[in-house]
């Protein structure tokens, strides 16, 4: 699932206007309804949990985890196990149990009532218990008297039943411990599907006992054993997360064909190394379906979920065009195109999946009049195709707008709503076919080291979009809560914040990384497919990933804060002294940073490329400070000075070392405003 | 192993004088010999390892780990496996294999020769391979052209064969993943023994199949299963680390007696909860030895190491005194004291251990004329007892001076040499009985969250003392290398640095933790047993561990840097402008910190107690700045002002919130010096 086109930005501007309840609680995703009371319930060492109603080992494990999480979060040693008490701090009462295999239709709602004397969590099902416990954890505050949760009544249920995260382990292998901590993060924001993109051209990551050459020659030795997968799926299930496997066919499957070249549409041989052919399976041969049948039989047992993703995107027709037997097949079967051939392939695939009790899923290219409507369509190409799928009767999911690898800001993902755009004009029945969406973490530029930082915290904004009411839109509130959440996620072992210091240390080769960090905090990796497109020849992702572009966060908090302060300052007619002071402090630090960073830049091959960027930062900051002087004194800046500075601004807009300097735009505003005719924004 | 007495500081001042080779390499522990060449060997993506000579699965796993570590350290995707090439980047040639059970006498030496065209690691045994690979990792530098290692010839072997770290999992349970990352840290500094203090009064942490009540009622449910222990011991063995279990007898064993009170010297019942009796086993009953025999038989199989520690320290005689049957036994057997009874117990214990092919170890109280010389004595009470043990013919180990829980500075541990003090006057044969030493991490104030920060980086200074030549003494070099090492350890997953931010966030309940961090960086927890002694009634360690004293690092780098700068400034006759500038910058930031921190302090029950400390810091910093003014202008400060400031200094010396403000002493120096008669230091 990969595209070279730049996604259209047209649909993706944020909507700021819609109001929402401002209850001041740091909850993410925002619950359906929150009724605020007065007072607090203390959370101290006497904290206890009791279970009434339904109870099983899985529920008990969930509660054990909750107690451990609460212990970690508060630094208190709490009672390890639920107690048998009529007056526990938290009483949990679920009505019925869970299916052996978590289903799409399972009730996830819960009600959490907190009074000064105790809390009650009463969901119908254990899934609601898990969600309610996450809400409880987010409610715990550090107060003047101790830890506490506010008196509150929360009723909550998800807007969409399918709230997923795709992780691609094909391009770069991601070890299970890294995936597990990300499952913990998903559970914290109430996401319920891990879409496991298990292989791609670059590597096959699942052990097959039936076809061992899949992992043996189709990978670099890095894959998951079946025992590991079983344990991982159980880990996810414990956390209320379904695992939907993706087995890409007929394209994106070079690694599968390395060991079984006879299934390909051209002779081979194939290698997992980059630069090889963009191989496609041959849908005209019986052997292909025999192989797929056996593979799916084996994998259907390994992955208990009802759904099974077969990819189906970006099929490169060149191998089919070049194969006369395949072309003859197309004609003899009355097909008009390669698309028809793929539809034929998908139909047969669907029957195989159905035989093994699986519901087929595919990317939006699989849509075809011949395909049964039971197939679930995942839209990556646009909101248009999502609407079409729903119109045609397919259940569908949105991923367009949720690609984490494109390095968009959280606000941009947040503005993408599965029901907006083309879907807005669907009728209710059509709308009901839209199941939700999935964030996608494609791993071309992702390693076990930086993956957490690519997923978090931005993924939480998508999780909120898929869980909360569409009216929840306020960006100020979203960022405030995201910031809190981001820190909370560290208690789960996620390294999206902590991974940076060791990486800076590697880059600098010295302990004084202050100036490097300062620069790193105001840059962002280039967006969309700019970095991919800059690859000169073949797409090869095996190179080192130790440059600042691999470490810098997709979204600069510092730049956002500068933007906000500049907005406030301009909005106040240059009178807001607090905002001015904040701008001044930031700009002064950046102005002086290059002098501090420069000696480092010269010592390290990894920092060398940052010299122009560091210079730009200091130059711009100095210009911004001068502009501020003019504005402060209400003296118009000389136009020649402005022209000169704006030329610098333009220069600073060019990406350098695959990085964007994110303070350019607010500084530009200051310079432009210093012309001396204060305008209302 | 615990003491209420303040350890004598007499032996423990640092020796600064001894010279050492200054080759400028960031190696820790310092190798035996380093011959510096010219040039470098590049470490890039073509990096490869080949194995000649001896080869087995364990060695190959070690090399796989090395490649993974090097990949992580450099951010490069390196070849996963050793290659079959005559010209690899690194050729490893071991002569012979390892024993199934790692022995004390195994050769750990290695030779590492790096030229511009390749590196050769030629140790006799795989243990040397592991050590040499760690040295190689430490040699990798970030240069202007890429990663590289310098051309160098290193010959290295340890000074002592026993270089251990004790971790107490009795007081607070430490999960295996935390222990494992600490094993990785130990391997990085070439330590080779984990002394696993498996239980204490507060909890029994090993599963016994024979006596399941040990873990079932003797713990809070937190213990290691036998399968986990086997896997853990294998993990350690892979890293060249022996695991020596400690089963405390006859004292410090309340948790053992909870399930088996019939073994105690008083009727019981016993509980793991604090406040219970300081129970001691009854050495006069046959049943006691039958139980021990069976338990040791079971545990001897679980822990393959030759050595088995039986504790034997701090036996509280009160239960024996109060038991007339025991007193009668003492008299009827011609014993003179409880000590004699314990010696009798130890003799019988030793026979049981011997039957199960184990060498007995015990704390220094076990020494007694009746005890065979095969027993290994571990000195915790002083260097005197180490010398006595060696004189009497016992093999012995030093732990006195290496207690990490006492919150000493690294320099203070570093100054403790097993061969110094009383041991200095031993004859060569006696000296040869001193096997080495062990750092001790007692866990009264330790949790899975903060344990890494209590062990690292200080433990590395002890590791160097036990590995390197006694001439390696320079504190400047030690701290420079320790600082580098501390950052490298993060690549192994140790959280001694990264755990602080989430903890500050918990304390503050807000994202702006800058001022809190500033304060935290200049304080240290109170030393020795001050915190323990401040416990009013019983020793209860189950309370929350979320105060700053639980988070602040045992050694303040910021305070050390201020001390160094003040030393330099005074030493220069107040002329060194760089030092003066550094002092000024630090003091100015601290002076302004209280204003910034104050609003936070009022919002959180965890920060409240820090108000006086924060005030002291700002007041002192302001005084220091004024003193600096006087010194800078060569104007004597008014004596009334000085008196006033020195009164503040005295006030600031009192611990607050169990914390010491570590900048007091250098500020005091500045104030005193501002009297105006510059003295040579």
Interface residues (C-beta under 8 A of the other chain):
Chain A: X45 X72 X73 X74 X75 X76 X77 X80 X81 X141 X142 X143 X144 X145 X146 X220 X221 X222 X447 X449 X483 X484 X487 X490 X491 X495 X497 X498 X501 X502 X503 X505 X506 X507 X508 X509 X511 X542 X543 X544 X545 X546 X550 X602 X603 X604 X605 X606 X608
Chain B: X45 X72 X73 X74 X75 X76 X77 X80 X81 X141 X142 X143 X144 X145 X146 X220 X221 X222 X447 X449 X483 X484 X487 X490 X491 X495 X497 X498 X501 X502 X503 X505 X506 X507 X508 X509 X511 X542 X543 X544 X545 X546 X550 X602 X603 X604 X605 X606 X608
